[in-house]
């Protein structure tokens, strides 16, 4: 570990980034992470984000992206996580298009030799996705349409990693 308490990577991690309209199968994605990570894996951490709106079930969220630029922004976030922690495999799937409340929107899966690295890298990636990934988000409901940005809370969570 270095002086910041973070483990140094022992080998380059495999990084996969997908931006797509199709839904994903969490079990299949975790199985793929496990297979790619191989025998060195000691644990996994994953996060699945859903479109929120329990108080407004008619809400829809439309995510737009700039192909190529969006993937590069996510790859940069993933690469930064892999330089900070011992990550064997990291996958980020982010959906675009029109999504309804309760639908899966994002998956982050991290394999590492050690639990703390997997947890930290997964949380780091999610915090940066909320602030630095290139997406445009449009909420729609009976009251109208509005473009949304990351929140102050999202910004604070991202700042704590600096």
C-alpha positions as CSV (number, residue, x, y, z in Angstrom):
1,X,0.0,0.0,0.0
2,X,1.1,3.6,-0.6
3,X,1.0,6.4,1.9
4,X,-2.7,7.1,1.0
5,X,-3.7,3.7,2.2
6,X,-4.5,2.5,-1.3
7,X,-3.1,-0.7,-2.9
8,X,-1.0,-0.3,-5.9
9,X,-2.0,-2.3,-9.0
10,X,0.0,-5.4,-9.7
11,X,-1.0,-5.8,-13.3
12,X,-3.0,-3.9,-15.9
13,X,-6.7,-4.5,-15.5
14,X,-9.1,-5.5,-18.2
15,X,-11.6,-2.6,-18.8
16,X,-14.8,-3.0,-20.7
17,X,-17.2,0.0,-21.4
18,X,-20.5,-0.4,-23.2
19,X,-23.0,2.4,-23.9
20,X,-26.2,0.8,-25.3
21,X,-29.9,0.9,-25.4
22,X,-30.5,-2.8,-24.5
23,X,-31.0,-3.9,-20.9
24,X,-28.3,-6.0,-19.3
25,X,-28.4,-9.3,-17.3
26,X,-26.6,-8.7,-14.0
27,X,-25.9,-12.4,-13.4
28,X,-24.4,-12.8,-16.8
29,X,-22.3,-9.7,-16.5
30,X,-20.9,-10.8,-13.1
31,X,-20.1,-14.2,-14.5
32,X,-18.2,-12.6,-17.3
33,X,-16.2,-10.4,-14.9
34,X,-15.4,-13.5,-12.9
35,X,-14.3,-15.4,-16.0
36,X,-12.1,-12.6,-17.2
37,X,-10.5,-12.0,-13.8
38,X,-9.3,-15.6,-13.4
39,X,-7.9,-17.3,-10.4
40,X,-6.3,-14.2,-8.9
41,X,-9.7,-12.8,-7.9
42,X,-10.5,-12.6,-4.2
43,X,-13.8,-10.7,-4.5
44,X,-16.2,-8.6,-6.6
45,X,-18.1,-5.5,-6.0
46,X,-20.9,-4.4,-8.2
47,X,-23.5,-1.7,-8.4
48,X,-26.7,-1.6,-10.4
49,X,-28.5,1.8,-10.7
50,X,-32.2,2.1,-11.4
51,X,-34.2,5.0,-12.7
52,X,-35.5,6.6,-9.6
53,X,-39.0,8.0,-9.2
54,X,-41.1,6.1,-6.7
55,X,-43.1,9.3,-5.9
56,X,-43.7,9.8,-9.6
57,X,-44.2,6.5,-11.4
58,X,-45.0,8.3,-14.7
59,X,-41.5,9.8,-14.9
60,X,-39.3,8.9,-17.9
61,X,-35.6,9.6,-18.3
62,X,-34.1,10.0,-21.7
63,X,-30.3,9.8,-21.9
64,X,-28.5,11.1,-24.9
65,X,-24.8,10.7,-25.6
66,X,-22.2,11.6,-28.1
67,X,-20.9,8.2,-29.5
68,X,-17.2,7.8,-29.0
69,X,-16.9,10.8,-26.6
70,X,-19.1,9.2,-24.0
71,X,-17.2,5.9,-24.1
72,X,-13.9,7.7,-23.8
73,X,-15.1,9.7,-20.8
74,X,-16.1,6.5,-19.1
75,X,-12.9,4.7,-20.1
76,X,-10.9,7.5,-18.5
77,X,-12.8,7.1,-15.2
78,X,-12.3,3.4,-15.3
79,X,-8.6,3.7,-16.0
80,X,-8.2,6.1,-13.2
81,X,-9.8,3.6,-10.8
82,X,-7.4,1.0,-12.1
83,X,-4.4,3.1,-11.3
84,X,-5.5,3.7,-7.8
85,X,-6.5,0.2,-6.8
86,X,-5.6,-3.4,-7.6
87,X,-8.3,-4.1,-10.1
88,X,-8.3,-7.3,-12.3
89,X,-11.4,-6.5,-14.3
90,X,-13.8,-3.6,-14.5
91,X,-16.9,-3.3,-16.6
92,X,-19.2,-0.4,-17.0
93,X,-22.5,-0.6,-18.9
94,X,-24.5,2.5,-19.2
95,X,-27.8,2.6,-21.0
96,X,-29.1,5.4,-23.2
97,X,-32.5,6.1,-24.7
98,X,-35.8,6.5,-23.0
99,X,-36.1,4.6,-19.7
100,X,-39.0,4.3,-17.2
101,X,-39.0,4.2,-13.4
102,X,-37.5,1.0,-12.1
103,X,-35.5,0.2,-15.2
104,X,-31.8,-0.6,-14.9
105,X,-29.6,2.3,-16.1
106,X,-26.1,1.5,-15.1
107,X,-23.9,-1.5,-14.1
108,X,-20.4,-1.3,-12.6
109,X,-18.6,-4.6,-11.8
110,X,-15.2,-4.8,-10.4
111,X,-13.0,-7.8,-9.7
112,X,-10.0,-7.6,-7.4
113,X,-7.7,-9.7,-5.4
114,X,-8.9,-8.0,-2.3
115,X,-12.3,-6.7,-1.1
116,X,-11.3,-3.1,-0.1
117,X,-10.0,-2.5,-3.6
118,X,-13.1,-3.8,-5.3
119,X,-15.4,-1.8,-3.1
120,X,-13.4,1.4,-3.5
121,X,-13.0,1.2,-7.2
122,X,-16.7,0.4,-7.7
123,X,-17.8,3.4,-5.6
124,X,-15.2,5.7,-7.2
125,X,-16.4,4.8,-10.7
126,X,-20.0,5.5,-9.8
127,X,-19.2,8.8,-8.1
128,X,-17.3,10.0,-11.2
129,X,-20.0,8.6,-13.7
130,X,-22.5,11.0,-12.0
131,X,-20.3,14.0,-12.6
132,X,-17.8,13.4,-15.4
133,X,-19.4,11.0,-17.9
134,X,-20.7,12.7,-21.1
135,X,-24.5,12.3,-21.0
136,X,-27.4,14.6,-21.4
137,X,-30.4,13.7,-19.2
138,X,-34.0,14.7,-19.9
139,X,-36.8,14.0,-17.3
140,X,-40.3,14.0,-18.5
141,X,-43.6,13.7,-16.7
142,X,-47.1,15.2,-16.7
143,X,-45.7,18.6,-15.5
144,X,-43.3,18.9,-18.4
145,X,-39.7,18.3,-19.5
146,X,-36.5,19.4,-17.9
147,X,-32.8,18.8,-18.5
148,X,-31.0,17.6,-15.4
149,X,-27.4,18.0,-14.2
150,X,-25.4,16.3,-11.5
151,X,-26.5,17.5,-8.0
152,X,-24.5,19.2,-5.3
153,X,-24.4,15.9,-3.5
154,X,-23.0,14.2,-6.6
155,X,-20.3,16.9,-6.7
156,X,-19.4,16.5,-3.0
157,X,-19.1,12.7,-3.4
158,X,-16.8,13.1,-6.3
159,X,-14.6,15.7,-4.6
160,X,-13.9,13.4,-1.6
161,X,-11.7,11.2,-3.9
162,X,-9.3,14.1,-4.5
